[in-house]
Amino acid sequence: MSGPDKPKVIGEEWSDERVKSFLAIEPYDRSVNADFEVLLKAYRAMRAEDFERFIGFFVEAGRDLNAPDESGRTLLDQISEHRRGGAYAEVLERAGAKRTAAAG
């Protein structure tokens, strides 16, 4: 199995090409914000250091770090509640992501 749906493997080196491949993810459900879906899948699949590289490519591509899910919450809103989401939340905040009022 390869590509973006491959499970997270600790210690595995990810090439820039593999990290960038997540930019091509399209949501199955067209009502879902594509930028939110890409961020969520990258968060679920990548180690924090790979996620940080991905966020650089994501921003460079002009994508929206504050893309909302169907309830108006951003990825930063969601992962700020995850016990192990701290490093990922810091990456998003350094890149300019903001928490929303919907997070309350």
WOBEL-V127615 format. One record per pair of residues at least 12 apart in sequence whose ideal C-beta (glycine too) atoms are under 10 Angstrom apart, sorted by the first residue. I is the first residue (numbers start at 1). J is the second residue. If there is no record, write none. Layout:
BEGIN
I:J + I:J
END
This chain:
BEGIN
2:18 + 2:21 + 3:18 + 3:21 + 3:22 + 3:24 + 3:25 + 3:45 + 4:18 + 4:19 + 4:21 + 4:22 + 4:23 + 4:24 + 4:25 + 4:38 + 4:41 + 4:42 + 4:44 + 4:45 + 4:46 + 5:25 + 5:41 + 5:44 + 5:45 + 6:18 + 6:45 + 7:44 + 7:45 + 8:44 + 8:45 + 8:46 + 8:47 + 8:50 + 9:45 + 9:47 + 10:47 + 11:47 + 12:47 + 12:50 + 13:50 + 14:45 + 14:46 + 14:47 + 14:49 + 14:50 + 14:51 + 14:53 + 14:54 + 15:50 + 16:50 + 16:53 + 16:54 + 16:56 + 16:57 + 18:45 + 18:46 + 18:50 + 18:54 + 19:42 + 19:45 + 19:46 + 19:50 + 19:51 + 19:52 + 19:53 + 19:54 + 19:55 + 19:56 + 19:57 + 19:58 + 20:53 + 20:54 + 20:57 + 20:58 + 20:60 + 20:61 + 21:42 + 21:54 + 22:37 + 22:38 + 22:39 + 22:41 + 22:42 + 22:43 + 22:45 + 22:46 + 22:50 + 22:51 + 22:54 + 22:57 + 22:58 + 23:35 + 23:38 + 23:42 + 23:54 + 23:57 + 23:58 + 23:60 + 23:61 + 23:63 + 24:38 + 25:37 + 25:38 + 25:39 + 25:40 + 25:41 + 25:42 + 26:38 + 27:40 + 27:41 + 29:70 + 31:70 + 32:67 + 32:69 + 32:70 + 33:64 + 33:67 + 33:68 + 33:69 + 33:70 + 33:74 + 34:63 + 34:64 + 34:67 + 35:58 + 35:61 + 35:62 + 35:63 + 35:64 + 35:65 + 35:66 + 35:67 + 35:68 + 35:74 + 35:75 + 36:63 + 36:64 + 36:65 + 36:66 + 36:67 + 36:68 + 36:69 + 36:70 + 36:73 + 36:74 + 36:75 + 36:78 + 37:67 + 37:69 + 37:75 + 38:54 + 38:58 + 38:61 + 38:63 + 38:64 + 38:67 + 38:75 + 39:51 + 39:54 + 39:55 + 39:58 + 39:63 + 39:64 + 39:65 + 39:66 + 39:67 + 39:69 + 39:74 + 39:75 + 39:76 + 39:78 + 39:79 + 39:88 + 39:92 + 39:97 + 40:67 + 40:69 + 40:75 + 40:78 + 40:79 + 42:54 + 42:55 + 42:57 + 42:58 + 42:75 + 42:88 + 43:55 + 43:75 + 43:78 + 43:79 + 43:82 + 43:85 + 43:88 + 43:89 + 43:91 + 43:92 + 44:79 + 46:88 + 47:87 + 47:88 + 48:84 + 48:85 + 48:86 + 48:87 + 48:88 + 48:89 + 48:90 + 48:91 + 49:87 + 49:91 + 51:87 + 51:88 + 51:91 + 51:92 + 52:87 + 52:88 + 52:90 + 52:91 + 52:92 + 52:94 + 52:95 + 53:91 + 54:91 + 55:88 + 55:91 + 55:92 + 55:94 + 55:95 + 55:96 + 55:97 + 56:91 + 56:95 + 58:95 + 59:95 + 59:96 + 59:97 + 64:97 + 65:92 + 65:93 + 65:95 + 65:96 + 65:97 + 65:98 + 66:92 + 66:96 + 66:97 + 66:98 + 66:99 + 66:100 + 67:97 + 68:100 + 68:102 + 69:102 + 71:102 + 71:103 + 72:100 + 72:101 + 72:102 + 72:103 + 73:99 + 73:100 + 73:101 + 73:102 + 73:103 + 73:104 + 74:92 + 74:97 + 74:98 + 74:99 + 74:100 + 74:102 + 74:103 + 75:88 + 75:89 + 75:92 + 75:97 + 76:88 + 76:89 + 76:90 + 76:91 + 76:92 + 76:93 + 76:95 + 76:97 + 76:98 + 76:99 + 76:100 + 76:103 + 77:89 + 77:92 + 77:97 + 77:98 + 77:99 + 77:100 + 77:101 + 77:102 + 77:103 + 77:104 + 78:103 + 79:91 + 79:92 + 79:97 + 80:92 + 80:93 + 80:99 + 80:103 + 81:103
END
